[in-house]
């Protein structure tokens, strides 16, 4: 989990506010939520096994 957080922060600088682990299509994925200095919230999905980033998306706050 620590490594997934470091990988996510390298791509989206900011402060981690939450981390989830989910099973997506049979694969473990870390969902790292990062709040940037501009007060924008991003979700970075990192493959648990390889550390590869699957997706980076900005959350709109209307969930």
matplotlib code that plots the C-alpha trace (Angstrom):
import matplotlib.pyplot as plt

x = [0.0, 2.9, 4.4, 1.1, 0.8, 4.3, 3.6, 0.3, 1.9, 4.7, 2.0, -0.4, 1.4, -0.7, -2.0, -3.5, -6.9, -8.0, -6.9, -9.1, -8.3, -10.8, -11.0, -11.7, -12.2, -10.3, -7.3, -6.4, -6.3, -5.4, -7.6, -5.6, -7.4, -5.2, -6.1, -3.9, -2.8, -5.5, -8.1, -8.8, -9.5, -8.0, -8.4, -5.4, -5.9, -2.7, -2.4, -1.4, 0.7, 2.8, 2.4, 1.2, -1.2, -4.5, -6.4, -6.2, -9.4, -10.5, -13.5, -16.2, -17.5, -21.0, -21.0]
y = [0.0, 2.4, 1.8, 2.4, 5.7, 6.8, 5.9, 7.9, 10.9, 10.9, 11.4, 13.7, 15.8, 16.6, 15.1, 11.6, 11.8, 8.2, 4.8, 1.9, -1.6, -3.2, -6.3, -5.2, -8.0, -10.4, -8.0, -6.1, -2.4, 0.4, 3.5, 6.5, 9.7, 12.8, 16.4, 18.9, 22.3, 23.7, 21.9, 19.4, 15.8, 13.0, 9.3, 7.3, 3.6, 1.5, -2.2, -3.9, -6.5, -4.4, -0.8, 0.2, 3.1, 2.1, 5.4, 9.0, 10.9, 14.1, 13.6, 16.2, 16.1, 15.3, 11.6]
z = [0.0, 0.8, -2.6, -4.3, -2.5, -3.5, -7.2, -7.1, -5.5, -8.1, -10.8, -8.8, -6.2, -3.2, 0.1, 0.3, 1.9, 1.5, 0.1, -0.8, -2.1, -4.5, -6.6, -10.1, -12.7, -10.5, -10.0, -6.8, -7.3, -4.9, -5.2, -3.9, -3.4, -3.5, -2.8, -4.7, -3.6, -5.9, -3.8, -6.7, -5.8, -8.0, -7.9, -9.0, -9.5, -9.1, -9.8, -6.5, -8.2, -10.6, -9.4, -12.9, -12.9, -14.5, -14.4, -13.1, -12.9, -11.3, -8.9, -9.4, -5.8, -6.8, -5.9]

ax = plt.figure().add_subplot(projection="3d")
ax.plot(x, y, z, "-o")
ax.set_aspect("equal")
plt.show()
